[in-house]
Amino acid sequence: MRAVVFQGVEEPLTVEEVDRPDCGADEVVVETEACGVCRSDWHAWKGDWGWIGMMPTSGLVFGHEPAGTVVEVGEDVERLREGDRVTNPFNLSDGTCRHCRAGRANICERSVPMGFLQMQQGAFAEEYPVRAADQNVVKLPDSADPVDVAGLGCRFATAFHGLVHRVDVGAGEWVAVHGCGGVGLSAVHIADALGANVVAVDLDADKLARAEELGADETVRVGDVKDVPQAVKKATPNSRGTEVSVDALGIAETCRNAVDSLCKGGRHLQIGMTTSEEGGEVSLPVDTMVTDEREFYGSYGMPPNEYEEIFSMMERGTIQPGKVVSETISLDEVPRTIENLGEYDTVGIPVCDEF
């Protein structure tokens, strides 16, 4: 079968013929219908994240935002059948640790990130395997479009989990989203759907225009203002600042600006992960966070049990992940698309739907 294969850090990705995945006893094999192209793929290609143990090796198949149809079922799998239309979280859990039992499988103690380690190949391929399938595989509603499902992938799902289950955004609150790439635009759309007032922040006018289409009430274009946090605060009632801030990029500047945009008692949500320039470490105004009682939260993917919430909102039309999809591409275009993500000029989420 054809797949996109990693050759080494910053080496050109290639489309090659590889062996079809084996199906283990607790696994399923899925025929890929769509898979989102994520900035996390670019981070891995660049060699980032070694400091958290994520070190892809040559021969790895990338791709972690999939949708498809089950074509083979392991002998120990009870909940799934051939022909089921499915997706899965990118961070695959085992279902047995204390976090899994508490409904927080996204931070499973033995989590395996799909498409980042050889033990779990990804979905930029005609078929892909899913380990611990009864635990990780999520059946799709009949009405779900595979491109829309790939669009919700890790970015939309991470933003949803973060805004709904980590910082609990309420109607009428003000939310600042710093960085309007795929995950940032997802956060804008979700926060708007939750009834929040949204301030979108970015360098790029096209991304800010897209943020307005997705529900942003105010925008701040970095470069047009001297002080980004103050510009965000001026957009809020009495210039008090936002109840929630989101860093959807993961560089030191956006993280600091996001935290400094908060009002007293505000909650910061960190979704973006750092590059090799930060190496996983960012300086923050700790004393101000203490005296203002600002809170700092992380969001890492989404557990399988929360997908039903997204599907229900999709069926009601409250949220539409497909609105964040910018383009559909073929498998042959995936290498170039990943390698070009470092230009930061993609508006929305590219999805591969031709294998």
KEZAVEX-845381 format. One record per residue (C-alpha): x, y, z. Coordinates in steps of 0.001 Angstrom, whole numbers, plus 500000, padded with zeros to 6 digits. Example, Ala and Ser with C-alpha at 12.3 -4.5 7.8 and 13.67 -1.06 7.14 Angstrom:
<rs>
512300495500507800/513670498940507140/
</rs>
This chain:
<rs>
500000500000500000/501060503645499590/502101505747502580/503999508926503490/507288507855505078/509589509871507359/513241509694506272/514873511703509055/514809515166510573/514198517751507836/514846515136505141/512243515170502337/509208513029503164/508482510390500514/505427508513499281/506357504831499085/504951501337498826/504986499784502315/503602496606503860/499959496546504850/499624496753508664/499246493546510628/496155493266512816/496965492303516415/494506490495518637/493279493700520309/493544495847517163/491604496842514089/492895497882510688/491111500847509117/490953501877505466/491751505580505492/489177507953504040/490628511221505351/493449512446507582/494214515996508691/497637517537508120/498696518982511472/501450521330512611/502425518533515017/503527516573511925/505774519515511060/507148519650514613/508040515953514391/509611516419510953/511686519304512371/512925517158515262/511134519095517995/509864517533521220/512776515213521963/512620516748525446/509288514966526004/510455511685524514/508859512090521085/511638511122518680/510415509684515359/512789507403513495/513249506752509787/510540504589508269/507723506010510401/504360506738508774/502966510074509987/499267511015510324/497161511247513483/493831512874512547/492065510003510770/488657508839509682/487922505622507841/486237502224507662/487226499107509597/488482496394507224/489971493890509693/489170493071513325/491436491329515831/490187488180517552/489938489840520983/488025492914519813/484392492831520929/482856496203520094/483741496660516423/482940494988513119/484177495232509537/482376498078507809/482154500321510893/482979503952510091/485362505191512762/487901507638514105/490198507663517128/492150510079519342/495785510624518402/496989509682521892/496003506035522202/495374504777525730/495327501323527292/492093501732529263/493472500336532522/495419503086534314/493923505367536968/493487508226534485/491661506023531976/489362504748534726/488626508356535710/487601509285532151/490884511057531352/492332508568528878/494029511395526970/496651511471529735/496927507686530078/500082506617531920/500932504343528978/499669506542526156/501094505918522674/500913508879520259/499770507738516825/502094508546513943/504986509694516142/506493506369517269/507201503178515312/505023501118517653/501935502924516309/502076503841512629/499977506737511415/497243507311508862/498960508979505910/498524505595504269/495848503588502544/495301501669505802/496316502158509426/496141500052512620/494654501062515980/495843499323519143/493505498604522082/490653499149519642/487798498566522082/489256501369524199/490281503847521504/488123503502518409/485092505779518181/482180504920515877/480956507764513677/477364508935513296/475839508008509947/475722511666508979/479405512382509672/481530513384506691/485064511899506869/486697515222505921/484825516975508735/485882514241511163/489514514531510071/489140518276510562/488177517774514185/491214515490514608/493701516556517242/493424520345516858/489666520782517056/489366518009519655/492146519484521807/490555522923521660/487135521468522510/488464519441525442/490394522435526702/487617525013526444/484800522757527651/486449520431530151/489591522222531338/488681525925531645/484880525510531416/484122528527529227/480748530037530030/478320532094527950/479115535788528103/482762535337529102/485549536922527094/488086534598525484/491317535714523784/492798533286521259/496446534025520487/497495532413517198/494914531663514511/496292528571512837/494214525410512700/493895524933516453/493404528653517080/490605528942514527/489058525825516057/489192527506519468/487542530639518064/484698528607516558/484161526519519695/484288529475522086/481731531295519931/479505528199519933/479691528169523736/478322531724523828/481595533459524658/482855536755523264/486047536107521318/489108538265520650/491302536733517942/494999537678517845/497424537037514973/499973538605512644/498111537631509488/495122539633508237/493715536673506291/493712534501509402/491978537238511374/489370537570508625/488766533823508836/488502534128512622/485764536728512174/483908534339509852/484142531689512581/482737533948515293/485429536321516552/483877539525517913/487125541508517976/490528541086516367/494016542312517229/496645542288514509/500085541855516023/502413544445514493/499686547073514325/499748547616518099/502592548331520509/501251546253523378/499251543149522447/497875542337525937/496719545930526409/495050545907522976/493204542736523959/492135544250527277/490811547381525537/488436545157523578/486814543927526801/484311545765529070/486070548408531185/489391547140529713/489439544536532453/490919541714530370/489568538334529372/488296535589531639/490047533017529431/493170533213527290/494383530582524831/497898530208523479/497291528245520297/500813528611518908/503323527671521595/506064530261521296/507285532343524220/505738535578522924/502219534225522413/502220532383525734/503298535471527650/500889537745525757/498026535350526437/498697535192530178/499061538985530321/495685539415528558/493814537922531511/491701539713534061/492100538970537742/491012535409538444/491355534515534758/492181531086533322/494913530472530782/494663527487528428/497888526257526834/497275524268523664/500268525146521482/503463523213522171/506888524774521848/509553524518519174/513255523831519623/513770527564520239/511903527314523558/512794523677524202/509668523185526289/510340526101528639/508696529554528691/509164532382531210/505930533591532850/504932536448535218/504613534188538241/504145536907540872/501307538522538922/499715535104538435/499851534657542204/498529538095543197/495777538025540533/495031534337541160/495312533511537481/495148529816536676/497181527887534098/495753524802532339/497030522453529668/494979520561527102/496356517446525390/494007515786522940/490639514458524023/489536511155525592/487269508865523543/484314509392525894/484035513079524929/483558512525521189/479824512045521630/479557515633522874/481133516910519660/479006514634517481/475823515822519215/476762519459518672/477662518695515054/474284517074514431/472541520150515886/474724522439513775/476118524165516873/479683523434515826/480953522571512363/484561521315512238/484390521337508453/484336525146508542/487934525116509750/489087522876506867/490933525022504347/491585522531501540/491583518867500595/494691517296499085/496004513972497791/498501511680499520/501162512809497038/500709516404498224/501108515590501933/504944515814502062/505033519285500557/502139520436502737/503845519271505943/507202520752505012/505605524112504165/503770524456507480/506821526262508831/505844529218506649/502748529736508867/500679530802505868/498032528073505967/494596529463506820/492735526591508467/493282522827508338/494399520899505222/492918517406504973/494137514515502808/491153512662501318/492698511002498249/494834507926498847/
</rs>
